[in-house]
Amino acid sequence: MNVWKANGLKYILLFSLILCAVASVVSLWSYSGSSASQSAAVRQGPSGGFGGGSGPGGGMGGPGQPTNSSTEGTSTSGDKGTTAGNDTSSGGSGVARDGQHRGPGGMSGNGSGMGGPGGGMGGGRSGNSSSAYATPLAIFAAFFFGAFVFIAYRFRAREWKLGERNRGLMLWTVLGVGFFLRMAIAPWISGHMDLMLFRNWATTAADSLSGFYTNGSSDYPPFYIYILYVIGQIGSTDAFSPYMSVLLRLPNILADIVTAYMLYRLASKRVGYGISLGLAIFYVFNPAVFINSTFWGQVDSFFTMLIVGMIVLLVENRVGWSAVLFTVAVLMKPQGIIYGPVLFFELLRQRKIQPWLLSIGGAVVTTILVILPFSWGQEPLWLLDLYKGTVGEYPYASVNAYNFFALIGGNYTQDTTTLFLFSYHTWGMICIVLVTLFTWWMYIRSRKPQFTAAAALVLIAGVFTFASSMHERYLFPAAALAVLAYLYLRDRRFLWLAGGFSLTIFLNTFDIFYSSNSRDQYGIILCVTSLLNVLLFGYLVKVVWDCSKSTTIETAPSTDRVSPELPSARPAWGASSQSVNTTIDS
């Protein structure tokens, strides 16, 4: 009895971790041996099959727009529609364009095939949607957000004290359970059509990395192609080919865990172990994070990991490395440029030439190293042309982003349509300028690098809410950035914002993924989520205004700061009670 009393928690944690690991292995083993594993790559989870078909929900084309989808392994797309072939093996030619949403038609329609006007991927949602795993996911999300509200409402730092024992084991149990649960679930979720495009690109990159853009027509920026190249090489082997859909998700599943770990390491020396573990749990089991990487199969988790690292390095005055991560983020997703003003503001604040040289040098060297293998046989400005094509590919006020334009009926409305005096596009550009100027003003008022995370949060929330051509997933980094802002500014209102943005991200993603609403109607989820995003941004402006005029930012040591599992001789990620210029543990 004394042994159990002294070690009971350790045994429970170890049992939980081992149980989840075993469940993951059994799930992967069962998937490999099942007939479903051979067809998962060609099944579309939320709305029918990848291969098209007839009848309601049988294909991916709009009503009355059938196309020949017998060409195996290729997919192309334009502004108005999408055509794609069946991918019955490991990919095909990989001639594909961006796997995001192409037009107002949606993922399933009343016609067969996958092309023609209205053949977009996730725009309209008038077909029959599969509800596989939707109910368990919705129940889990309701439980998660209910628990969040209860805990946040009763939040007091003194209530989060934990004992000294088993701290390291508790952390790794949280991270391990989060990882193994994702790995157990991932094989059985066929995911969004984006996975098929990633699969094609992985195969094309594995065949010829340097010829990826010359041999195909992908508009995806070059950095993530390296990840897809590795996946394509691994997936081409007999042992791993049945797990291709899992391999495509794996980098982002790992990114979820790494981001949670970074948040924990930063928090452990600022707000104490109890809260830092709670924040790790919040991120690892956040439904908004879970649905993106594990259900949808998108890469926003990897992108968010880069942005979080960029912000932490910037606060720690490691400007050159921060510029490197920013450049990598832009070379992975064009919307990375949204976070550029944060780096610019900090460079202006420092008023020194050396940070500018480090940033410019780091950005130039990183860009050259990333694009050089793809540049053979290309025009000198090929990368600029690639980004121009990507930016101009979605000429709509909103592309399934539940924001202000969607709230007033602008979802999949041409951005050239006049709204009062100007077009949607012009209004969006005006709002981007206003949001950027407001963020700069707040940064100047604060005069502190700790304000960086809050500035990044204002930028992404403001641009997502009021700019045109936004997609439903562009708000994804807001949850992690709100947690960062809390850790640096110690204002608990950022925790409410983290929960609020997590809720709207999940609702938006869930609604699009499970295609529960026609684009031609005001669905309740669209209205509520769009309104919540507008209100959350207004609340964020108030919080940032208050924090920017504060004369001090709390960095005093917490009474619950001991973290025995960390080396005492070196500070943890972002951990410093005296200065923001801290060291990242390597």
N, C-alpha and C positions, 0 to 999 in steps of 0.2 A: 504493500500500500504506500509506503514512503517513497519507493522508487517511482510509482505512478504519479504521486503528488509532485515529486520533484521534476519529472520528465514528461508528464502527461501531454503538455502542449507540444513539446517537440515530437512526440509520437504521432499526435494528430496531424501536425503539419507534414511530417514525412509520409504518413499514410495518404493524405490528400494528394501530395505531389506524385507519389508512385501510382496511385489509382488513376490520375489523369494521364500519366505517361503510358500506362498499360492500355487505357481506353484509346489513346491516340494510335498506338501500335496496332491494336486489334482493328480499329477503323480503317487504317491504311491497308492492312493485310486483307481485310474483307473486300475492300474496294478493288484491290488488284485482282482478286479472284472472281469478281462478279461480272456478269455480262454487262451491267450498267457502266462499268469502267471503260468499256470499249466505245460507248456512244456518248459519253459525257461531254466530249469536246464539241459534238455537233448538236447537242440539245441546248435549247435556250430555256433557262430556268423560269423567268417570270412570265413569259408570254408565248409559249409554244416552242417550235423547233427552229434551229438555225437554218435548216435546209428548206424552209418554205413549205408550202402545202396549199390545200384548198379549204374553203369554208372559213367560218369565223375564227380568227386567231391562228389560222393555219400557216401563214407566211409572215413576211415583214413588209409587204408593200401596202400601199394605200388602196382603198376600194377601187376596183376597176382598173388597176395598173399592174397587171401581171407581167413578169419578165422571165426570160429564160435563165434559170439559176442552176443549170446543169454543169456549168464550168467549174471544175473542182479546184478548190484551194485558192481561189482569187477573190478579192473583194475590192471594189472601188467605190468611191462616193463623191458626191458633189454637194452643192449648197442645198439642192432641193430634194434629193433622194439618195438612196443607198442601194447598191447591188452587191451581192456577195454570194459566193458559191459554197457548197458543202465542203466541210473540212473533215474528212473521214479518217485521216491518218495523223501525221505530225505537222501538217501545215499546208504545203503547197507552194505556189510561187510567191506568196506573200505580197502581191501587188495590192496594197491596201492604203487607204488614207485614214485619217484620224478616227479613232473608235468612239468618238463622242457623237452627240445627237445631231442628225443632219437635216431634219425637216419636220414639218408639222404632222407627218403621218403616224409616227410612233412605231413601237416594236411589233405590234400585231394589227392586222387589219382584216377587212372582210374579203380581200382578194388573195390570190396566191402569189408567190414570188416575193422578191425583196427590193424592187426598184420602182422607178417612176415617181412622180410627184407624191409627196406624202409618205415616201418610204423611209423616213428617217428612223433613227434608233432611239426611241424613247420620247419622241415629241408628243404626238397624240396617243391616247391609250384606250381605243375603242374596242379592241378585240377581247377575247376571253383570256383572262389572266390566270395562270396557275397560282394557287395560294400555298404551295408547298413551303413549309417552315415559316409562313407568315404569322400564323397564330402564336406559335411558341416565341418567336422573336418579339411580337407585339406585347405578349404577357411579360417577357423578361424586361422589355423597355419600360413598361408601366411600373413594374416592381422597382427597377433601378432609379427612375426619376422620382418615384414616391419616397424611396429611402433617401435620396439626395435632399429633397425638400425637408424631410424630417430632421436629418443630421445637420443641414446648413442652418435651419431655423434654431436649433439648439446648440449651435456651434459656440464653444468657448475653449480657448487654448488650454485652460487648466483641466478640462475634461478629457484631454487626449494624451494623458501620460500613460506610458507603458513601461513595464519592467525592463531591466537591463538584459535579461536572459533571452536567448533565441531570436534576437533582433535580425541577425543576418539570415537565419533560416526562414523567418516570417517574410522578409522581402523576397527571397528567391522562391518561396512557395507561391506568392502572389504572381510573380513574373512567370514562373514555370507553369502554374495552372492556366494562366492566360494564354500562354503559347500552346500548350498541349490541347486545350479545348479548341483553339482555332484549327489546329492540325487535324483533330478528330472530326470536325464539322466540314472543313473545306472540301474534301473529296466528294461529298454528297450534294454540294450546292453547285449546280451547273453554271451559275453566274450570269453576268450580263454579256451581251454580244461583244463587248470590248475584249473579253478574254479570247475570243476567236481571232480577233485582229492582232492582239499581242502574240498569240500562238503563231500566226502567219509571219509576223515580223521576226520572232525569235528564230524560226526556221530559215528565213531569208538571211538574217544576220549570221547565223551559223554557217550557211553555205558560203557567204562572202561578206565579211564585215565591211571592207573598203568599198564594195560595190552595192551597199545597202540602198543608197539613194539613187544611184544610176540604174540599178536593175529593177527598182520598184517605183512606187509613187507615194510613199508614206510622207505625211507632213509632220510627223512627230519629231521634236528636237533631238539632237544626237546623243545626249548623255545617257538616257535610259536604254538606248540601243545596246550599250555595253552590257548592261544587266541582262537584256534579252538574248544577247549573244551567248553568254554563259549558260543561260537556261536552255537555249536551243542546242548547245553542245551536249549538255547533260541529258536532255530529253530525247536526243537522237539515239541513245543507247537502249538496248532491249530491256534492261533492268528498270529504267526510269521512264520509258515512253508511256506506260499506262498512267503515270502520275503527272502528266504535263500540266493539267489544270491546277494541281497543287503546287508545282514548281513555279508557275506563273504568279501565284499568290504569295509564295514564301518570302520574297524580299520585303513585301509590305507587312506581312505578319511579324517578321523580325523587326521592322521599323516601328511597329506599335510598341513592342517590348522595349526597344532601345529608347524611344521617346519617353516612355513611362519611367525608365531607369534614370534618364537625364533629369527629369522633373524631381524624382526622389533625391538624387544626389545634390541638386541645388537646394531643395527644401530642407534637407537633413541638418544643415548648419544655420538655417535662417529661422525656421519655425518649429524645430524640434522633431523628434523621430515619429511621434504619434501622428502628427498632421502630415508629415512627409509620406508615411506609409499610406495614409488615407488618400492622398493625392495620387499616388501610384495606382491604388485600387480604382479610383475614379477614372483614370485614363485607360487602364488595361481592360476594364469591364464596361466601358462606356458604349452603349448601343450604337451611337453615331460613329465610333471608331470601328466597332465590330462589323457593322453592315458594309462599310466601305471596303475594307481589305479582305474580309473572309467571305461575304456574300456576293458583293458586286464584283470584286476582283480588280479594283482600280488601284492606282499608284499614288493616291493623295497622301497616304501614310508616309511613304518614302520622302515625298516632297516636304511634308510638314517636319519630318526629322531634320532635314537640311535647314529649314527656316528657324527652328528652335535652336539648333547649333549656331546659326549665324547670329541670332539675338544674344545668346549667352556669351559668345566670343566678343561681340561688340561691347557689351557691358563691362567685360573684363579687360577692355582696352587692347585686345588682340585684333586690331583693325585689319591687318593684312589677311589673316586667316578668315576673318569674317567676310571679307570681300571675295575670297576664294569660294566659300560656301554659297554666297549670294550668286556668284557667277554660275556655279554648278546648278543652282536652283533654276536660274533663267534658262540655262541650256537643257534643262529637263522639262520645264513647262513655261510657256510664254507669260503666264500670269505671275511668275516670279518677279517680274518688273514692278509689280505693285509695291513690293517691299524695298525697292531702291531708294525712295526718299528717306527711309530710316537711316541708312548708311550715310546718305548725303547730309542729313541734319547733324549727325554726330561728327562728321568731318568738319563741318562749319563750326560747330561748337568748340572743337579743340583748337582751332586757329593756328595750326602748325602745318608746315609743308611735308614733313616726314610721313604722317598718316596718309596724305593724299598720294604720295609716291608709292607707298606700300600697297594701297588699295588698287591703284591703277596698274601697278606692276603685277600684282596677284591676279587681277581680272584678265589682263592681256595674256599672261603665261597660261592660265587655266583654259582660256578660250582656245588658244593655239593647240594645246595638248589634246583637248577634247575633240576638236573638229578636224585635226590634221589627217587622221586615217580615212576620213570620209571625203576629203577634198580632192583626191586624185581624179582627174577627168572632169572636174566641175568648173563652172565659171567662178571668177574671183569673189563675186558677191552672192554665191549660191545660198549661204546661210541667211542673208538678209532677205532674199527672195522667198525662202522657205517660211520665215516668220511673217512676211507680208501676206503670203497666201493663207497662213493659219489664222491670222487676225481678221482677215476679210472674209472668212469662210462662214461666219454665222451672222448674217445681216438681220438680226431680229432684236426686238426690244428686250426680250428675255428668252433664254433657251432652257426652259424648265427651272429657272431659278425663281424661287418663291420670294420675290422682293417687291419693291414699290411698283415697278412697272407691271409685274404680274398681278398685283393687287388691283390695279386700275384697268385690267383687261389686255395687257400688252404681251402676254405669253405667245411667242411665235408670231407676233405682229412685225411686219417689216420695219426696220429701224429708220427708214426714210419717211415713215408715216408722220404727219404733223400732229403734234400734241400742243395745243394752244398756239404759241408763236413759233416754236421750233420743232424740229424732228426729234424722235426719241434719241437718235444718236447724238444730236447736238446737246440735248438736255443731259445725256449721260456724260459727255465730255465736260460740260459746265460743272456737274456735280463732282467729277473726279478732281477738277482744279480746286473747287471749294473745300473738299475734304482734305486735300493735300495742304492747302494753305492753313486750314484750321489746325491740322496736326503740327505743322511747323510752328505756328503761334504757341500752341501748348508746349512744344518742346523747348522753345525759347524761354517761356515762363518758368519751366521747371528747372532749367539749367543743370540737369543731372542726367548722366547716362542711364541710370536706373529706369528712366522714363521710356526707354527704347521699346520694351515689350508692349506698353500701353499704346505707344504711337503706332506700332505695327498692327495692333488690334483695331485701332480706329481706322487705319487705312483699308484693311481687308473688309471690315464690316461696312464701312461707308461705301466703298467701291462696289461691293456685292449688292448692297441694298439699293443704290441709286444709279449705277452705271448700266449701260446696255450690253447685250451679248453675253450676259453672265449665265453660267451653267449651275446646276443644282449643287455640284460638289465644290465650287470655288470657295465657299465659306468654311470648308473643313478645318483649316489651321486655327480658326478662331478659338476653339475649345482649349487647345494647348497654350495659345498666346494669352488667354484670359488667366490661366493658372500661373503663367510666368509673370504677368502683370501683378497678380496678388503677391507673389513671392518677393518681387522687387519693391513694390509700393506699400505692401502690408495693409491694403484696404480690402476688407472682407466682401465688399460689394462686387469685387471682381470674381469671387467664387460664385455669387448668384449669376453673374454674366456667363461664367463658364458653364453652369448648368443650363441657363437659358439658351445659349447658342448651341449646346449639345442637343437640346430638345428640338430646335428648329432644323438643325442639320439632319438629325435622324428622321424627322417627319418628312422633310423634303426628299431625302434619299429613298426612304421607304415607299413613299407615294409613287415616285418614278420607277423604282425597281419592280414593284408589284403592280404597276400600271392600273391603279384603282380608279382613275379619274380621266374623263375625256378632256382634251385641251379646249374643246369648244364650250365647256361649261365651267361655271364657278364651283369648283369642288370645295367642300368644307375644309379639307386639309390645306388646299391652296390658300384660301382666304385667311384662315387662322394663322398659318405659318408665315405668310407674307406680312400680315399685320404685326405679329410678334417680332419679326425681324426689324420692322420699322420702329417699334416701341423699344426694342432692345438697343438699337443704335442711339435713339434719343436718350435713353438712360445712360449709355456708355459716354455720351458727350457730357452729361452732367457729372459723372464720376471723374472723368478725365479733367474736366474744368476744376473740380475741387482739388484733385491731387496735384495739378500743375501749379497751383498757387500756394501749396503747402510749403512752409519754410524748412521743414525737415522731412526726411524719409526714414522711417523706422528701420534700423539695422541692428538694434541692440540684441545681445545674445538671449536666446530663450532659456528658460529654466530647465527645459527638457531637450538638451542639445547633444547629449552624449551619443555617439554612434560607434560602438566598439568594433563593428565589423570593418570599419574603414581605418586605413593606416593613420596613426596619430601624427606622424611626422610630416604628412603632406595634406594640404587642404583639399576638401572634396570639390566636385564640380561647382563652381560659383560660390564656394563657401568662404566667407570672410566677414568677421564682425567689425572690422576696422576700415576696410577698403574694398572697393569694387574691383580692383586689379588683382584678381585671384588666379589660381593655376588650375588647369584641368588635369586630373589624374590620368596618366597614360599607362 
